[in-house]
Amino acid sequence: MKAAVLHQPKTPLVIEDVAIGKPGPREVLVRTAAVGVCHSDLHFLDGAYPHPMPAILGHEAAGVVEQVGAEVRTVKPGDHVITCLSAYCGHCEHCLTGHLSLCTEPDTRRREDEEPRLMARQGGPMNQFLNLSAFAEQMLIHEHALVAIRRDMPLDRAALIGCAVTTGMGAVIHTAKVQPGETVAVIGCGGIGLATVNSAAIAGAGRIIAIDRVPAKLELARRFGATDVIDAANATPADVLDAVRTLTGGGVHHAFEAIGLKQTTEQAFAMLRRGGTATVIGMIAPGVKIELKGSDFLAEKRIQGSLMGSNRFPVDMPRMVDFYMAGRLHLDELIAQRLPLERINDAFDELRRGELARSVILFD
């Protein structure tokens, strides 16, 4: 099969032939239909986060089941599916208490003494990325890394549910538990930020403030449900904070950081009202330390992380599909361009510029 392979950080992906194994027990072979190009992939591509090489990146995908291994109970050949990087074992403490996204058990990966799922054509193992490796024509994954969805859902839009939408909506619904009428600020209006804005509107937030440096993204945010926008391109951090406090009469109930930077994380905490919660969705680089005013904790302000939206994806994703089909979840507008696998490096160049919401790689 063709795949986009990363051999060294900070180098372009290389399109080459890769061998893929046959499904073993509990494994599913999926024909990839579409995969989103996510900023999380860029962190590994540019070396901010380490990963064994060579590797096939990609994790925000949808496709069609081709084969299933022994003991697979949840899908069958021909099923349309969305994948999820937070594969779960189903029996650890996290899974049994409903926190599937926190599962770290090795059950969903092949053991070191087993043949790897992916192999380079010239010999040697190819490292699988986040249980998936979706920048390839096929994926061989554990059945607890995907969920079947209704067949009338377009697969290019379904792919976005695999990460951006699950992360944004889950952060709003599960991690922060936004209540109707509460005020929300979202810093960063890329794919995940826009999904967060959309989800806050679905949750019934009374005021949704979108903050970004790109006017086109702010305009998109309005279409996704933002009641107010703040252009941070020519504003100081203090100006942004003042604007949020003026709009809300002192600060927001919830601030979501969807970029992964020290400054914006600290800014999210600073724009809270008394008793407010800042939820960090963006991937902050390893080693970066966040500085907060200790006195703010006397006002019962909180800061927390959110891993893949604290999801329960086998339940959440089919519901998100229903939201889209009912016209409440905006996925059409999230896709800025559709590209073949051969242009994947162009998609990452665009992602670095930060001007578009989402690029999607389509397969034949």
C-alpha positions as CSV (number, residue, x, y, z in Angstrom):
1,M,0.0,0.0,0.0
2,K,1.0,3.6,-0.4
3,A,1.8,5.6,2.7
4,A,3.4,8.9,3.7
5,V,6.4,8.0,5.8
6,L,8.4,10.2,8.3
7,H,12.0,9.1,8.4
8,Q,13.4,12.0,10.4
9,P,11.8,15.0,12.2
10,K,11.8,18.3,10.3
11,T,12.0,16.5,6.9
12,P,9.2,16.1,4.3
13,L,7.1,13.0,4.4
14,V,8.0,10.5,1.7
15,I,5.3,8.6,-0.3
16,E,6.4,5.0,-0.5
17,D,5.2,1.4,-0.5
18,V,4.7,-0.2,2.9
19,A,3.6,-3.8,3.7
20,I,0.7,-4.2,6.1
21,G,-0.1,-7.4,8.0
22,K,-3.4,-9.4,8.1
23,P,-5.8,-9.0,11.0
24,G,-5.0,-11.0,14.1
25,P,-7.4,-11.6,17.0
26,R,-9.4,-8.4,17.8
27,E,-7.9,-6.6,14.8
28,V,-9.6,-4.8,11.9
29,L,-8.2,-4.0,8.4
30,V,-9.7,-0.7,7.2
31,R,-9.5,0.9,3.7
32,T,-8.8,4.6,4.5
33,A,-11.2,7.0,2.8
34,A,-10.2,10.3,4.3
35,V,-7.8,11.7,7.0
36,G,-7.6,15.1,8.4
37,V,-4.2,16.9,8.8
38,C,-4.1,17.8,12.4
39,H,-1.7,20.1,14.4
40,S,-1.0,17.1,16.6
41,D,0.7,15.4,13.6
42,L,2.7,18.6,13.0
43,H,4.1,18.4,16.6
44,F,5.7,15.1,15.8
45,L,6.7,16.0,12.2
46,D,8.6,19.0,13.4
47,G,10.2,17.2,16.3
48,A,8.5,18.9,19.3
49,Y,7.4,15.5,20.5
50,P,9.6,12.4,20.0
51,H,8.5,9.2,18.3
52,P,10.4,6.2,17.0
53,M,11.2,6.4,13.3
54,P,10.4,5.5,10.6
55,A,6.7,6.1,11.2
56,I,3.5,6.7,9.4
57,L,1.7,9.6,11.0
58,G,-2.0,10.5,10.8
59,H,-4.8,9.8,13.3
60,E,-8.0,11.7,12.3
61,A,-9.5,9.2,9.9
62,A,-12.6,7.4,8.5
63,G,-12.9,4.5,6.2
64,V,-14.5,1.1,5.3
65,V,-13.8,-2.2,7.0
66,E,-12.2,-4.7,4.6
67,Q,-11.4,-7.6,6.9
68,V,-11.7,-8.6,10.6
69,G,-9.7,-11.0,12.7
70,A,-10.9,-13.6,15.2
71,E,-13.0,-12.5,18.1
72,V,-14.0,-9.1,16.6
73,R,-17.5,-8.3,17.8
74,T,-18.1,-4.6,17.1
75,V,-17.7,-4.3,13.3
76,K,-17.9,-6.4,10.1
77,P,-16.6,-6.0,6.5
78,G,-18.4,-3.2,4.7
79,D,-19.0,-1.1,7.8
80,H,-18.2,2.6,7.6
81,V,-16.0,3.5,10.6
82,I,-14.3,6.4,12.3
83,T,-11.0,5.8,14.1
84,C,-9.8,7.1,17.4
85,L,-6.3,7.4,18.8
86,S,-7.5,6.8,22.4
87,A,-7.9,3.1,22.0
88,Y,-9.1,1.5,25.2
89,C,-8.7,-2.0,26.8
90,G,-12.1,-2.1,28.5
91,H,-11.0,-3.6,31.8
92,C,-8.5,-1.2,33.6
93,E,-9.5,1.2,36.3
94,H,-9.8,4.1,33.9
95,C,-12.1,2.2,31.5
96,L,-14.2,0.7,34.3
97,T,-14.9,4.2,35.7
98,G,-15.9,5.6,32.3
99,H,-12.6,7.4,31.5
100,L,-11.8,5.5,28.3
101,S,-9.5,8.3,26.9
102,L,-7.1,7.8,29.9
103,C,-6.4,4.1,29.2
104,T,-2.8,3.2,28.8
105,E,-2.9,-0.6,28.9
106,P,-0.9,-2.3,26.1
107,D,-3.7,-4.7,25.1
108,T,-4.6,-2.8,21.9
109,R,-1.0,-3.0,20.5
110,R,0.9,-6.1,19.3
111,R,3.5,-7.5,21.7
112,E,7.2,-7.0,21.0
113,D,7.5,-10.8,20.2
114,E,4.8,-10.6,17.5
115,E,5.2,-9.5,13.9
116,P,4.6,-5.7,13.6
117,R,1.5,-4.5,11.9
118,L,3.5,-2.4,9.4
119,M,6.7,-3.3,7.6
120,A,9.0,-1.4,5.2
121,R,9.1,-3.0,1.8
122,Q,12.8,-3.3,2.0
123,G,12.6,-5.0,5.4
124,G,12.4,-3.8,8.9
125,P,9.5,-2.6,11.1
126,M,7.5,0.5,10.4
127,N,6.4,2.2,13.6
128,Q,2.6,2.7,14.1
129,F,1.6,6.1,15.2
130,L,-1.0,6.4,18.0
131,N,-2.4,2.9,17.3
132,L,-3.5,4.1,13.8
133,S,-1.0,5.5,11.2
134,A,-3.7,6.9,9.0
135,F,-1.6,8.6,6.3
136,A,-1.8,5.3,4.3
137,E,-4.3,3.6,2.0
138,Q,-5.0,1.0,4.8
139,M,-5.0,0.8,8.6
140,L,-4.6,-2.3,10.7
141,I,-5.9,-1.5,14.1
142,H,-7.5,-2.9,17.3
143,E,-11.3,-3.0,17.2
144,H,-11.3,-0.7,20.3
145,A,-9.7,2.0,18.1
146,L,-12.8,2.5,15.9
147,V,-16.5,2.7,15.8
148,A,-19.1,1.9,13.2
149,I,-21.3,4.8,11.9
150,R,-24.4,5.2,9.7
151,R,-23.6,4.7,6.0
152,D,-25.2,7.9,4.8
153,M,-22.5,10.0,6.6
154,P,-20.0,11.4,4.1
155,L,-16.6,9.9,5.1
156,D,-14.5,13.1,4.4
157,R,-16.6,14.9,7.0
158,A,-16.7,11.9,9.3
159,A,-12.9,11.9,9.5
160,L,-12.9,15.2,11.3
161,I,-14.9,13.6,14.1
162,G,-12.0,11.3,14.7
163,C,-10.0,14.1,16.5
164,A,-10.9,17.7,16.0
165,V,-14.6,17.4,16.8
166,T,-14.2,14.8,19.5
167,T,-11.5,16.8,21.2
168,G,-13.5,20.1,21.0
169,M,-16.9,18.8,21.8
170,G,-15.6,16.5,24.5
171,A,-13.7,19.3,26.2
172,V,-17.0,21.3,26.4
173,I,-19.4,18.5,27.3
174,H,-17.3,16.1,29.3
175,T,-14.2,17.8,30.6
176,A,-15.6,21.3,31.4
177,K,-19.3,20.4,31.6
178,V,-20.5,23.7,30.2
179,Q,-24.0,24.6,31.4
180,P,-26.7,26.5,29.5
181,G,-26.3,30.2,29.9
182,E,-22.6,30.2,30.9
183,T,-20.0,32.3,29.2
184,V,-17.2,30.8,27.2
185,A,-14.0,32.1,25.6
186,V,-12.1,30.0,23.0
187,I,-8.5,31.0,22.3
188,G,-7.5,29.7,18.8
189,C,-9.9,29.1,16.0
190,G,-8.3,26.3,14.1
191,G,-10.1,23.0,13.6
192,I,-10.3,22.1,17.3
193,G,-11.1,25.7,18.3
194,L,-13.9,26.0,15.8
195,A,-15.3,22.6,17.0
196,T,-15.1,24.0,20.6
197,V,-17.1,27.1,19.5
198,N,-19.7,25.0,17.8
199,S,-20.0,22.6,20.7
200,A,-20.4,25.5,23.2
201,A,-23.3,26.7,21.1
202,I,-24.8,23.2,21.1
203,A,-24.4,23.1,24.9
204,G,-26.4,26.3,25.2
205,A,-23.6,28.7,26.3
206,G,-25.0,32.2,26.7
207,R,-22.0,34.1,25.3
208,I,-19.2,32.6,23.2
209,I,-16.2,34.7,22.6
210,A,-13.8,33.6,19.8
211,I,-10.2,34.9,19.9
212,D,-7.7,34.6,17.0
213,R,-5.3,36.5,14.9
214,V,-6.7,35.6,11.5
215,P,-9.9,37.5,10.4
216,A,-11.1,34.7,8.2
217,K,-11.1,32.3,11.1
218,L,-13.0,34.7,13.2
219,E,-15.6,35.0,10.5
220,L,-15.8,31.2,10.5
221,A,-16.2,31.3,14.3
222,R,-19.3,33.5,14.0
223,R,-20.8,31.0,11.6
224,F,-20.0,28.2,14.1
225,G,-21.8,30.0,16.9
226,A,-19.6,32.7,18.4
227,T,-21.5,35.7,19.7
228,D,-18.4,37.9,19.8
229,V,-15.0,37.8,18.3
230,I,-11.7,39.4,19.3
231,D,-8.9,40.0,16.8
232,A,-5.7,39.5,18.7
233,A,-3.4,40.3,15.8
234,N,-2.9,44.0,16.8
235,A,-3.8,43.7,20.4
236,T,-1.7,43.2,23.5
237,P,-2.5,40.4,25.9
238,A,-3.8,43.0,28.3
239,D,-6.1,44.4,25.6
240,V,-7.5,40.9,25.0
241,L,-8.2,40.4,28.7
242,D,-9.8,43.8,29.0
243,A,-12.1,43.1,26.0
244,V,-13.2,39.7,27.5
245,R,-13.9,41.3,30.9
246,T,-15.8,44.1,29.3
247,L,-18.0,41.8,27.3
248,T,-18.8,39.5,30.3
249,G,-18.8,41.9,33.2
250,G,-15.7,40.5,34.8
251,G,-14.6,37.3,33.1
252,V,-15.9,34.0,31.7
253,H,-17.1,30.9,33.3
254,H,-15.0,28.8,30.9
255,A,-11.9,29.6,28.9
256,F,-10.6,27.0,26.4
257,E,-7.0,27.2,25.1
258,A,-6.9,25.5,21.7
259,I,-3.3,26.4,20.6
260,G,-0.8,24.9,23.1
261,L,1.3,28.0,24.0
262,K,2.5,29.2,27.4
263,Q,1.2,32.8,26.9
264,T,-2.3,31.8,25.7
265,T,-2.6,29.2,28.5
266,E,-1.8,31.8,31.1
267,Q,-4.2,34.2,29.3
268,A,-7.0,31.6,29.5
269,F,-6.6,31.4,33.3
270,A,-6.4,35.2,33.7
271,M,-9.7,35.8,31.8
272,L,-11.8,33.7,34.3
273,R,-14.4,35.1,36.6
274,R,-14.5,33.9,40.2
275,G,-15.1,30.2,40.3
276,G,-14.2,29.9,36.6
277,T,-12.4,27.0,34.9
278,A,-9.7,27.1,32.2
279,T,-9.4,24.0,30.1
280,V,-6.2,23.4,28.1
281,I,-6.9,21.5,24.9
282,G,-3.7,22.5,22.9
283,M,-0.6,20.3,23.1
284,I,2.0,22.3,25.1
285,A,5.6,21.4,24.2
286,P,7.5,19.2,26.7
287,G,9.5,21.2,29.3
288,V,7.3,24.4,29.0
289,K,6.2,25.7,32.4
290,I,3.1,27.6,33.0
291,E,3.1,30.6,35.5
292,L,-0.1,31.5,37.3
293,K,-0.9,34.0,40.1
294,G,-1.3,32.1,43.3
295,S,-3.8,34.5,44.7
296,D,-6.3,33.6,41.9
297,F,-6.8,30.3,43.5
298,L,-8.4,32.0,46.4
299,A,-11.2,32.9,44.0
300,E,-11.7,29.2,43.3
301,K,-10.4,29.5,39.8
302,R,-9.4,26.2,38.2
303,I,-7.2,25.0,35.4
304,Q,-7.3,21.5,33.9
305,G,-6.2,19.5,30.9
306,S,-8.4,17.6,28.4
307,L,-7.1,14.5,26.6
308,M,-9.1,13.9,23.4
309,G,-12.1,15.6,25.1
310,S,-12.3,13.0,27.9
311,N,-14.2,11.0,25.3
312,R,-16.2,7.8,25.3
313,F,-15.9,7.6,21.6
314,P,-17.9,4.5,20.9
315,V,-20.9,6.4,22.3
316,D,-19.9,9.9,21.4
317,M,-19.0,9.6,17.7
318,P,-22.3,8.2,16.4
319,R,-24.1,10.9,18.3
320,M,-21.8,13.5,16.7
321,V,-22.7,12.0,13.3
322,D,-26.4,12.5,14.1
323,F,-25.7,16.1,15.1
324,Y,-24.1,16.7,11.7
325,M,-26.9,15.0,9.8
326,A,-29.4,17.2,11.7
327,G,-27.5,20.3,10.7
328,R,-26.3,21.2,14.2
329,L,-22.6,20.2,13.8
330,H,-20.8,22.3,11.2
331,L,-18.3,20.1,9.3
332,D,-18.7,21.2,5.7
333,E,-17.3,24.7,6.6
334,L,-14.4,23.1,8.6
335,I,-12.8,21.6,5.5
336,A,-10.8,24.3,3.7
337,Q,-9.2,22.0,1.0
338,R,-9.2,18.3,-0.1
339,L,-5.9,17.0,-1.3
340,P,-4.5,13.6,-2.6
341,L,-1.9,11.9,-0.5
342,E,0.9,13.1,-2.9
343,R,0.3,16.6,-1.7
344,I,0.4,15.9,2.0
345,N,3.5,18.1,2.5
346,D,1.6,21.0,1.0
347,A,-1.1,20.4,3.6
348,F,1.5,20.6,6.4
349,D,3.0,23.8,4.9
350,E,-0.5,25.3,5.0
351,L,-0.9,24.2,8.6
352,R,2.3,25.9,9.6
353,R,1.0,29.2,8.1
354,G,-2.2,28.8,10.2
355,E,-4.6,30.4,7.8
356,L,-7.0,27.5,7.1
357,A,-9.2,25.5,9.4
358,R,-8.6,22.0,8.1
359,S,-7.1,20.1,5.2
360,V,-8.3,16.6,4.4
361,I,-6.4,14.0,2.5
362,L,-8.7,11.9,0.2
363,F,-7.9,8.4,-1.0
364,D,-9.4,6.7,-4.1
